[in-house]
Amino acid sequence: MKYILEGHEMKHAAEEMLLHLLPTETLTRVETEQDGDICISALTEQDGCLCAAARVTIGGETHAGSIPVLTEGLDELSRKRAVSTAVKTSIYDAVVPFLKEPPVWGSLTGVRPAKLARGLVERGKTRGEAAEILRSSFHVSPERTALTIRAAATAMELDQEIGPDDISLYVGIPFCPSRCYYCSFVSSTTAQSGALIEPYLETLCGEIRETAALVRQAGKRVQSIYIGGGTPTTLSAEQLERLTAALADSFDLSALREYTVEAGRPDTITPEKLRVLKNAGVGRVSINPQSMEDSVLAAIGRKHAADDVLRAFDEARQAGFREINMDVIAGLTGDTPETFAHTIDTLIGLAPENITVHTLAIKRGADLTDKAAAAAQHETVSRMLDYAYHALPQAGYGPYYLYRQKFMAGGYENVGWCRPGTECFYNVTMMEELQTILSLGAGGVSKRVDRDTGWIERANNPKYPLEYIRAADRLANGKRKLLFPKKITISV
């Protein structure tokens, strides 16, 4: 589809909305109107009033939408956001008549719906009023509105438990036994990069020591640790022991409330590794089947069977873990609503404390990049999620955090479900950007969150393991800038 911008340069806003509604389209910006499918997005001003308007033609049929922009009393940043929202909403109104049915998330394109709802409440709206804004102004379905308000409430509750000097740590292990076809994370298979694991671990332990020194100097305390990947349990038991010992020896963990390790792949889990993690103080592990159908597991590149999931779960319970998360993905190749329902039922039967229901998202970094194939699964994925969202509450699980990604099948979302009192603190604080998180390891993105203003600054580690190893002498630089920001003084 071609598109034209008139009177504004909100290119990102226009493209984001068009791809949200028409994910299979290839967008091309043009300067003059042409035959064929086209979107014209305009921003005009008359008598001091701004108005965003859109006119969309598809298959010879045309629809239009227009939204006034209310900017009185807004600062520059808020004004820009209001204009962007109006541009996107006008395009939404013009495109929706072409769709079989409106998307469940309406005109919301952001990855953090609960953060939007939380902001409304923090600015004086009741939860009911925030829900009405989501439904009426952003056209979010009642079901997704309810999910959003629940997640926002959880975030606001946990936010009260975060002090001004509290931070969390993320530690990345970018290695896996094999690469899943949908994966876009920075990860390498052990067959490709196994020789890098030892030097990577050595470099990581060095970064841990340097970062811990900065944390002590800055007077911060660690509330949670999350070791993710990749698959951290790709490391041997001895390597896991070295890693967890480095964390315990370097950081003051006396205020730690949560310690999670993504055990993830059942084919990497052994009783010995679980004992190492338990002895190190880890209290929460993830054992992620993604599906309990062997044919689906084989199709996505997994090297384990459903029985391996059951074995690993039992071993984790025997090792003493009382908080276990299990991930599933709706929309995988070869999966059906019936087999997905079997997966959900099987996990509910195991009674883990957390079940996270993901929707397949096809990203540029994944081996599977057919957006059309993902988008075509709208009805199938809808049935899968409907089943999960009905079965989980009946089994005593409630939604506690959610987020969205680009190119998700059907435009849906990822939702974490938990039994009461077992919310993953790190997941909420990370996704809702409630506190500073320091990330260690390749591909890590550290964020300093100013809790008074909401301002966020980032520092990136080198993306790939070899680059990370070669940058060992400067890994702490970004974190130093985040923990000790320069204060700007103005002379009068």
C-alpha positions, 0 to 999 in steps of 0.5 A: 500500500502507498501512503501520503503524509500531508501537513505532518511528518508522523511517519512512524505513527502512520506506518505503525497503525497501518501495519497494526491493521494491515500486517501483510501490506508492504508500505511505500511513502509517495508524494502525490496521489496515485491509483490503487490502494492508498492512505492519505493522512493529513493534519490541518489547522483552522481557527487555531484548532488542529484536526487529523484526517485520513482517507483510505482507498482499497480495492476501489472503495474509500473510507475516511476518518477525522479526529480533533486534536485537543492540545490546550494546556499541554507541554511540548511532549504531551502535545506531540503525543496527542497529535500522534494519537489523533493521526493514528486514530483517524487512520484506524477509523478509515481502515476498520470498515475494510476489516472483517472485524475490528482488532481486539486491541482497537487502535492501541499499538503500544507494547505496554497497554497496562502502562497506559491504564496505570497512567490514567489512574495515576492522573486521577481517573478511577479504574472504571473511568480508565476502562471506559477510556480504553473501550471508547477512545481506543476501541479496546474490546471488553475482554482485553480491557479487563486484562489491562486493568488487572495488569495495571492494578498488579503493577500499582500494588508492586510499585508501592513495594519499591524503594528509591534505591531498589534495583533489579538485575538481569543476567543473559546466557545467550546459548541454547541446545538448538534454535527454535524457528520463531526465535529472535533472541540473541542466542547461539546453539552449542554446536555453533558457539559451544567453544565460546561458553567458557570465555563468555562465562569468565567475561560475565563474572568480571562484569558482575564484579565490576557492576556490583562495585558500582551498585555498592558505590551508588548505594543501591540494593538488589530486589530481584535477579532474573537469569534468562537467555537463551537457555541458562541451563545450557551451562553445566552444573559446575558453570551454573555454580560459578555464575551463581557464586559470582553473583552471591559473592559480589552483590549484597543479596540480603534484600533479595525478594525473588531469584528466577532462572529460565531453565526453559528447555527440558532437555537441559535440565538435570537433578544436579543443575536443579540442586545447584540452583536451589542451593544458590537461593534460586526460588523460581524456575521456568520449564517451558514446553511451548507445546505438549504435542511432540509433532509441534515440538519437532516442527519448531526445532525443539529437541525434546518431547512432551514426556521430557517436560513432565520429567523435568517438572517432577525433578524441579518439584523434588528439588524443592522448587515451589514457584515454577513457570511454564510457557506456551505459545499460541499459533505454532506450526502444526498446532490446532485449537484442539491440541493447544487445549490439550497443552493447557489442560496438561499444564493445569493438571501439573499445577505450576504457580505461573503459566505464561500464554504467548502469541507467536510473533514473527520478527526479522531475527527469526528463521520464520519471517512470513508475516502473512502466514502469522496474520492468517492465523487470526481465527485459529489463534483467537480460539486458542486464546479464548480456551486458555483465558476461560480455562485458566481462571476456572483453575484458579489463575489470574492475569498479572502482566501482559505485553504485546509485540509487533507481527503477533499472530492475529494482533494479540498479546502475551499474558502471564497468569498466576496463582494468588501471591505468586506474581513474578516481581521481575516480570512486572517491574521490567515490563511496566518500567517501574524500577532501574534494571541493570542487564549483564551479558551479551545483548543486555539493555540496562534501563535507569528509571527516574521514579519521580518523572518516569524518564528512562535512559538506556545503556546497551551491551554488545549484542553477540557473545564474541563482541561481548567477550572482546569488550570486556574492559568497557562493559561497566561504562554504560552502567556507570553513566546510568548509576551516576548521571551527570547533574546539569547546573545552570549559572545565573 
